[in-house]
């Protein structure tokens, strides 16, 4: 699976690089001799015309497509009708919450320290001593 992933990654990077170079040099490509010689623009127009003839269902329903301006207007109107409850977060409230959390953490830490001290004290009593 590692080889497949590496191969796909290499292919994707190469395709992106080629596409980027083609985009950067598109004007030079259109002015090149092979581009003009093979009449690429006319062939693209011919393909588009053929697609429109063979697949009219896609292009006939253009009225069904929503214009971008109409969609943004609908969204703006819908946004105006919405009532929102906003929660005000003041720095003072945040500071108080942090202080409370710090105090709770200090109390918990102090409790743990006391537990450890007691455990050490109990363990120290259990250690045998050697008197000389």
One Martini backbone bead per residue (centre of mass of N, CA, C, O) as a GRO file, in nm:
protein
  132
    1UNK     BB    1   0.055   0.065  -0.016
    2UNK     BB    2   0.299   0.256  -0.021
    3UNK     BB    3   0.350   0.253  -0.328
    4UNK     BB    4   0.077   0.363  -0.414
    5UNK     BB    5   0.091   0.631  -0.265
    6UNK     BB    6   0.352   0.732  -0.396
    7UNK     BB    7   0.248   0.722  -0.687
    8UNK     BB    8   0.008   0.915  -0.649
    9UNK     BB    9   0.170   1.153  -0.543
   10UNK     BB   10   0.356   1.190  -0.788
   11UNK     BB   11   0.133   1.230  -0.997
   12UNK     BB   12  -0.002   1.477  -0.866
   13UNK     BB   13   0.243   1.662  -0.868
   14UNK     BB   14   0.294   1.652  -1.172
   15UNK     BB   15   0.015   1.755  -1.264
   16UNK     BB   16   0.032   2.025  -1.114
   17UNK     BB   17   0.285   2.130  -1.254
   18UNK     BB   18   0.180   2.122  -1.543
   19UNK     BB   19  -0.070   2.297  -1.497
   20UNK     BB   20   0.083   2.546  -1.395
   21UNK     BB   21   0.256   2.591  -1.647
   22UNK     BB   22   0.022   2.619  -1.847
   23UNK     BB   23  -0.101   2.866  -1.710
   24UNK     BB   24   0.144   3.057  -1.724
   25UNK     BB   25   0.189   2.975  -2.055
   26UNK     BB   26  -0.079   3.025  -2.227
   27UNK     BB   27   0.001   3.249  -2.425
   28UNK     BB   28   0.240   3.098  -2.556
   29UNK     BB   29   0.076   2.854  -2.648
   30UNK     BB   30  -0.127   3.013  -2.837
   31UNK     BB   31   0.133   3.125  -3.015
   32UNK     BB   32   0.205   2.866  -3.116
   33UNK     BB   33   0.243   2.667  -3.389
   34UNK     BB   34   0.082   2.405  -3.309
   35UNK     BB   35  -0.175   2.546  -3.216
   36UNK     BB   36  -0.236   2.676  -3.495
   37UNK     BB   37  -0.203   2.429  -3.686
   38UNK     BB   38  -0.437   2.252  -3.520
   39UNK     BB   39  -0.678   2.424  -3.435
   40UNK     BB   40  -0.778   2.420  -3.128
   41UNK     BB   41  -1.015   2.618  -3.098
   42UNK     BB   42  -1.201   2.482  -3.312
   43UNK     BB   43  -1.209   2.204  -3.174
   44UNK     BB   44  -1.341   2.298  -2.913
   45UNK     BB   45  -1.598   2.411  -3.045
   46UNK     BB   46  -1.684   2.141  -3.174
   47UNK     BB   47  -1.717   1.985  -2.909
   48UNK     BB   48  -1.931   2.168  -2.784
   49UNK     BB   49  -2.141   2.134  -3.010
   50UNK     BB   50  -2.167   1.828  -2.990
   51UNK     BB   51  -2.262   1.821  -2.698
   52UNK     BB   52  -2.519   1.988  -2.743
   53UNK     BB   53  -2.644   1.785  -2.946
   54UNK     BB   54  -2.617   1.509  -2.772
   55UNK     BB   55  -2.684   1.694  -2.484
   56UNK     BB   56  -2.957   1.880  -2.437
   57UNK     BB   57  -3.051   1.843  -2.140
   58UNK     BB   58  -2.830   2.018  -2.008
   59UNK     BB   59  -2.875   2.294  -2.189
   60UNK     BB   60  -3.197   2.342  -2.168
   61UNK     BB   61  -3.190   2.386  -1.832
   62UNK     BB   62  -3.096   2.689  -1.764
   63UNK     BB   63  -3.346   2.789  -1.595
   64UNK     BB   64  -3.278   2.603  -1.341
   65UNK     BB   65  -3.063   2.781  -1.284
   66UNK     BB   66  -2.907   2.965  -1.043
   67UNK     BB   67  -2.841   3.264  -0.979
   68UNK     BB   68  -2.611   3.416  -0.790
   69UNK     BB   69  -2.767   3.673  -0.712
   70UNK     BB   70  -3.026   3.533  -0.614
   71UNK     BB   71  -2.894   3.364  -0.393
   72UNK     BB   72  -2.770   3.596  -0.226
   73UNK     BB   73  -3.039   3.738  -0.173
   74UNK     BB   74  -3.177   3.507  -0.022
   75UNK     BB   75  -2.965   3.485   0.203
   76UNK     BB   76  -2.994   3.775   0.308
   77UNK     BB   77  -3.294   3.755   0.383
   78UNK     BB   78  -3.266   3.515   0.576
   79UNK     BB   79  -3.064   3.656   0.772
   80UNK     BB   80  -3.260   3.885   0.866
   81UNK     BB   81  -3.481   3.684   1.007
   82UNK     BB   82  -3.274   3.609   1.213
   83UNK     BB   83  -3.250   3.526   1.551
   84UNK     BB   84  -3.000   3.608   1.788
   85UNK     BB   85  -2.805   3.476   2.051
   86UNK     BB   86  -2.580   3.648   2.242
   87UNK     BB   87  -2.268   3.601   2.398
   88UNK     BB   88  -2.100   3.757   2.642
   89UNK     BB   89  -1.743   3.799   2.648
   90UNK     BB   90  -1.556   3.881   2.907
   91UNK     BB   91  -1.256   3.917   3.047
   92UNK     BB   92  -1.350   3.890   3.341
   93UNK     BB   93  -1.488   3.614   3.316
   94UNK     BB   94  -1.239   3.460   3.224
   95UNK     BB   95  -1.059   3.525   3.464
   96UNK     BB   96  -1.242   3.396   3.679
   97UNK     BB   97  -1.237   3.109   3.562
   98UNK     BB   98  -0.931   3.073   3.584
   99UNK     BB   99  -0.906   3.120   3.886
  100UNK     BB  100  -1.088   2.886   3.971
  101UNK     BB  101  -0.920   2.663   3.834
  102UNK     BB  102  -0.660   2.717   3.991
  103UNK     BB  103  -0.771   2.668   4.275
  104UNK     BB  104  -0.859   2.378   4.227
  105UNK     BB  105  -0.576   2.274   4.151
  106UNK     BB  106  -0.441   2.349   4.419
  107UNK     BB  107  -0.618   2.177   4.603
  108UNK     BB  108  -0.559   1.906   4.465
  109UNK     BB  109  -0.251   1.920   4.504
  110UNK     BB  110  -0.251   1.941   4.814
  111UNK     BB  111  -0.390   1.671   4.863
  112UNK     BB  112  -0.173   1.497   4.725
  113UNK     BB  113   0.063   1.584   4.900
  114UNK     BB  114  -0.053   1.474   5.166
  115UNK     BB  115  -0.071   1.180   5.073
  116UNK     BB  116   0.230   1.144   5.019
  117UNK     BB  117   0.334   1.213   5.300
  118UNK     BB  118   0.184   0.984   5.445
  119UNK     BB  119   0.310   0.753   5.281
  120UNK     BB  120   0.602   0.816   5.358
  121UNK     BB  121   0.567   0.797   5.666
  122UNK     BB  122   0.467   0.502   5.667
  123UNK     BB  123   0.716   0.385   5.520
  124UNK     BB  124   0.930   0.484   5.729
  125UNK     BB  125   0.818   0.309   5.969
  126UNK     BB  126   0.871   0.024   5.811
  127UNK     BB  127   1.168   0.075   5.832
  128UNK     BB  128   1.442  -0.069   5.921
  129UNK     BB  129   1.677  -0.031   6.174
  130UNK     BB  130   2.029   0.025   6.236
  131UNK     BB  131   2.222  -0.025   6.513
  132UNK     BB  132   2.558   0.057   6.648
   0.00000   0.00000   0.00000
